[in-house]
Amino acid sequence: MIYSKISGTGTFIPSIRKQNKDFLNDDFLNEDGSVFSSENEVIISKFKNITGIDERRYAKAEYTTSDLAFFAAQKAIEDANVNVEELDYIILAHNFGDVKDGAIQADTLPSLATRVKFKLEIKNPNCVAYDILFGCPGWVEGVIQAQAFIKAGIAKKCLVIGAETLSRVVDKHDRDSMIYSDGAGACIVEETSEKDSGILSHATQTWAKDEAYYLFFGASYNQLEDKNTRYIKMYGRKIYEFAITNVPKAMKIALDKSGVAIDDVKKIFIHQANEKMDEAIIKRFYRLYKKPIPESIMPMSIHKLGNSSVATVPTLLDLVLKGKIENQQVNKGDVIILASVGAGMNINAIVYKF
């Protein structure tokens, strides 16, 4: 029987800090272009209470998404101590390609995964590099795909990356722009003979009948801007209600398939989208098992790093594994859940044992 494990992790957290107070002079508008009746101090205070975000990170102007991905990949490769020429796949999750600072056009030719392979100077043509567009759950889905390749016997080592520069695709007149940030996280998934360890089970869903356009590209709320320039937009309330209703159920599907008891789950690494939403998801997840929520079950990074989409889960995992989040740790033998939700609307979850 072939099993898969994460043998190394790495992150790249951009150095530019964008604090909530830095939005005080922004010109936030309603969807129809009208001015908010509330002052920015009130808007930002309400934003902080709901999302938990104090600050977020933005990439330097000279870096693109593929650069961030490369930096995180280097750290994961070093952590796993693997030879890059032995990599069978490079799977890179993102949503908007390389968007240069000040540009309005995304660049995905060649693929970002190919760009990372180029930067790593990998000569092996049998190392297959491709991108995955799966909303915020992209990195988690990339890990699921890597496991599938390994179980099928066509791969032994895979590099999976989640990277994004959302600061380049936000409408500065939309208060939701305060949620988004930049960053990258990566891991090496490789074959292991260790029984009952590594990836134990997973679940993935796409809800599209009514939910496909909960996240979408739309024009600026500033009516004077070019209508053909598009920015990331979302129906926040619909996403919130969708997530707290459906993510716990998907997590339960994955956990029940694993055969692991809910009491044996030590940590849940969930997409850092919104603090209150994540707390509600965890509450409903434990309610499905009629169990109380254990203390410190859910590490959080959103307060300082914001929502970097596909990068939030791998970044959070790496930070905890490296002891960089206070009072949070993972030990040998611990069972964790990785879970995410985002554009699609897509949901996925992995049950993993260290």
VEXLUMDREN-287247 format. One record per atom (N, C-alpha, C): y, x, z. Coordinates in steps of 0.2 Angstrom, whole numbers, plus 5000, padded with zeros to 4 digits. Layout:
<rs>
YXZ...
</rs>
This chain:
<rs>
499450045000500050005000500650045000501150034996501750074995502350034999502650075003503250045007503850085005504450055007505050085006505550095012505850145012506350155018506950185016507450185020508150215019508150275023508150335019508050405021508750435023509250405020509950435021510450385020511050395023511650355022512250395022512750365018513450405018513950355016514550365018515150325017515750365015516150335011516850365010517350305012517750325018518250275020518950305018519350275014519950305011520450315017520850365016521350385021521950345022522150305017522750265018522650205022523050205028522950145032523550095031523350035030523849975028523749935034524249935039524249895045524549825043524349775048524649705047525449705046525749745050526449745050526749775044526349805040526649825033526649765028526449705030526549655026527149605028527549625033528049585036528549575030528749615026529249605021528949575014528349565014528049535008528249465006528249445000528449384998527849334996527649305002527049265001527249194999526849164994526949104991526349054991526548994991525948944990525748944983525148914982524848914975525348894969525748844971526148814966526848854965526848914969527448954968527948944973527948894978528448874983528348924988528948924992528948974998528648945004528348985008528048955014528548935019528448885023528948865028528948915034528348945035528248995041528549065039528749095044528949165043528349205043528449265040527849315039527549335046527949335051527649355058527149305060527249235058526749185060526149185055526249195049525749205044525249255046525549315048525149375049524749365056525049335061524749315067524149275066524249215062523649175061523149205057523349245053522849285049522449335053522749365058522349415063521949375067522149315070521649275074521049245070521149235064520549205060520049265058520349315055519949365052519749425056520149435061520049495066520349555063520649555057520849615054521549645057521549705059522149735061522449775056522049815052522249855047521649865042521749895036521249905031521449965028520949995024521050055020521150045013521650085010521750095003521550165000521350164994521150224991521850264989521850324989522350364986522450344978523050354976523150334969522750374964522550434965522150474961521450454960521150414965520450394965520350324962519750324959519550254957518950234960518650184959518050154962517450204961517350234955516850274954516850344958517550364959517650424963517450404971517550354973517350334980516650334980516350304975515550294975515250364975515550414971515250484971515350514978515950504981515950534988515450514993515350444993514850414997514150434995514050444989513350464986513250534989513650574988513550644990513350654998513650615002513550615009512850585010512650535007511950505007511450555005511550584999511050634997510950695002511550715005511450765010511150745016511250685018510950655024510150645023509950625017509250615015508950685013509350735012509050805010508650795004508850764999508450754992508750794987508350814982508650844976508850794971509450794969509650744964509250734958508950794956508550784950507950744951507750734957507150684959507350614959507950594958508150524959507950494952507650434953507350394948507850344946508250314950508750264949509450274952509950264949510650254953510850184951510850144957511050074956511750074960512250054956512950054959513249974958513349954964513649884965514349884965514749844961515449844962515649774958516249754958516449694955516949704949517349754950517949754945518049824941517449864942517549924938518049974941518250024937518750074938519450044936519850034941520550004940520950064942521350094938521750144939522350114943522650154948523250134951523850114947524050054947524550024943524349994937523749994935523449974929523249894930523149864925522949794925522349774921522049834919521349824915520849864919520249834919519649864922519349904917519049964919518650004914517950014917517449984913516749994914516350024909516650064905516350094899516450174900516050214901515350194903515250164910514650144911514550114918514750154924514950134929515150174935514550214938513950184937513350224939513250284935513350274928513350334924513850384926514450364928514950414930514750444936514450414941514250454947513650504945513250484940512750524938513050594935513550574931513950634928514250684933514550654938514850684943514350724947513750704948513250734952512850784948513050794941512850844937512050834936511750774936511050764935510850774928510450814927510150834920509650784918509250764922508650724921508750654917508550654911508750584908508350524910507750544914507350484917507650454923508250484925508550454931509050404928508850334929509150284926509750254930510350254927510950234930511250164927511350124932511550054930511950024935512449974933512849944938512549874939512749844945512549774947513149734949513249684946513849634948513549574951513549574958513249524962513749494967514349504966514849484972514749534978514949514983514949554989514249574991513749534990513049554992512749604987513149634983512849684978512449744980512749774986512349834988511649814991511649754995511049734998510549714992510849684987510349664981510149734978510549784978510349844975509749874979509749874985509249894989508649854988508649794987508049754986507749774979508249784974507949804968507649874968507949924972507649984973506949984976506849934981506149924984505649904979505949854974505449824969505249884964505649924962505449984958504950024961505050034968504650084972503950044972503949984974503349944975502949944968503249934963502949934956502650004954502850054958502550124956502950154951503550134949503950164944504550204946504550214953505150254956504850274963505150334965505050354972505650364976506250384972506850394976507350354972507750314975508350284972508950294976509550304972510150304976510550234975510750204980511050134979511750144983512250124979512950124981513350064980513750054985514249994985514950024985515350014980516050034980516549984977517149994980517649944977518349964979518849954975519549964976519849894975519749854980520049784979520849784980521149834983521849834983522149834976521749854971522049854964521949784960521649744963521549674960521849614964522249624969522549574973523249554971523349494972524049464970524449474977524949514976525349524982525749464985525749414981526049354983525649304987524949324987524449284990524249304997524349265002524249295009523449315009523049295005522349315006522249385004522749415001522749484999522649535005522849505011522849545017522149565019521649525016520949525018520649595015520849605009520449655005520649725006520149775005520249845006519749885001519749945002519449994998518950035002518350054999517850095002517250094998516750145001516150144997515650165003515050145001514450155006513850175001513350215003512750234999512150245003511650245000510950255004510450284999509950315001509450334997508850295000508550254995507950214997507350254993506850274997506250314995505550284997505050304993504450284995504150315002503850275006503550305012502850275013502450315016501750295018501750255025502350255028502350235035502250155035501650135038501550065038501950025043502149965041502549915045503249955047503549985043504150015044504550005037505250025038505650015032505749945030505849925024505949855021505349815022505449765027504849725029504849655024505449635023505549575019506249565017506349515012507049495010507049425007507649405006507749345003508449344999508449314993509049304989509149244986509749214986509849154983510549154979510549114973511249104970511349024970511949004972512148934972512648934967512548894962513048894956513248824954512848774956512948704953513748684955513848694961514548674963514948734966514648784967514948844971515148904966514948904960515048954956515748984956516248944956516948964956517348964962516948974968517348974974517749044975517549094971517849154970517949164963518549184960518749184953519349224952519449234946520049274943520649224942521249224944521749184943522449214943522949174940523649204939523949214946524449254946524849264952525149194954525349194961525649134963526449134962526649194960527349204957527349184950527749124949527749094943528049134937528449184939528849224935528349284932527749294935527349344932526949324926526649374923526349364916525649324918525549264915525049224917524349254914524349304910523749334908523549384912523949404917523749454922523349424927522749434929522349404933522149444940522049404945521949434951521349394955521049424960520549394964520849334968520449284967520749224971520049184974520249154979519649114982519849054986519349004986519448944990519148964997519548985002519349015008518948965012519248895013518948845017518248835014518148825008517548805005517048865006517248925005516848985006516548985013517048975018516848975025516348925027516448865024515948805026515248825022515248855016514648865013514248925016514648975019514349035022514049015029514348975033514048955039513448905039513448875033512948825032512348855029512448905024511848925020511648995022512049045024511849115026511349115032511449075037510949075042510249055040510149005035509548985033509249035029509649075025509349125021509049185025509449195030509249245035508549225038508549165040507849135043507249145038507449135032506849135027506649215027507049255027506849325027506549345033506749325039506449345045505749315046505749255044505049215044504549255040504749275034504249305029504049375032504449405036504349475039503749465045503749415048503249405054503549435060504149455060504549475066504849425070504749425076505049375081505749385081506149325082506849335083507049375089506649375094506849415100506749485099506449505093506349575092506849605087507349565085507849585081508449625085508549685084509049725088509749715086509849715079510549715076510549675070511149645069511249615063511849635059511749675053512349695050512549645044513049615045513249565041513949585037513949555031514549575027515249555031515649605031516249605035516849565031516749505031517249455027517749425031517549405037517949365041517649365048517949385053517649395060517449325063517849275062517649205065517049175060517049185054516549165050515849205052515849265052515249305054515049285061515449265066515249245072514949175072515149135068514849065067514249075063514149115059513449125055512949145060513149195064512649225069512449165074512949125076512849075081512349025078512449005072512048955069511348985067511349045066510649085065510249075071510549095077510149085083509949015085510448975083510248905084509648875081509548905075508948885071508348895075508348945079507748965083507848945091508348905092508448885099508548935104508848995102508949055106509649065107509749095113510449125114510649185110511249205109511449255105511449325110511049375108510949435112511649465112511849505118512449545118512449595113512949615110513049665105512549665099512349605097511949605092512249615085512949605085513249605078513849665078513649725076514249775075514749745070515349765071515949745067516349805065516549805059517049855057517649825054517649765053518249725049518949735053518949745059519549755063519949815060519649865058520049925056519949945048519449915045519249935038519349875034519449815036519549755032518949735028518949695022518449675018518449715012517949765011517849805005517349785001517149715001516649684997515949724998515649744992515049774992514949834997515549864999515449925003515449905011515549845013515549835020514849845024514349825021513749825024513449895024513449935019513250005019513650045024514350035023514850075028514650065035514549995037514449975044513850005046513250005042512650035044512750105045513050145041513150215041513550235048514050195049514450215055514050205061513650155062513250145068512650195068512350215062511850265063512150335065512750345063513050405064513450405071513350355075513650345082514350345082514650315076515350305076515750245078515250195080515550135083515350125090515850115094515650115101515150065104514750085108514250035111513750005106513650035100513250015095512750075093512150065093511650115091511050075088510650115084509950095082509450145083508950125086508450175088507750165084507350225084506750215081506350155083506050125078505650065080506049995080506750005080507149945080507149905074507149835074507149795068507849765068508149775061508849745060508749705054509349665053509449625048510049645044510049655037510649665033510749595029511349575029511449505026512149505023512249475017512849465014512949395010513549385009513749325005514349335001514349304995514949324991514949284984515349304980515449274973514749264970514749204967514149184964513949104964513949074970513949104976513249134978513249204980512649234981512549244989511849244991511749264998511049304997511049355002510449395003510349415010509749435011509549465018508949515017508949565021508449605022508249615029507549615030507349635037507049705037507349745041507149815040506949845047506449885047506249925054506249995053506650025058506750095058506150135061
</rs>
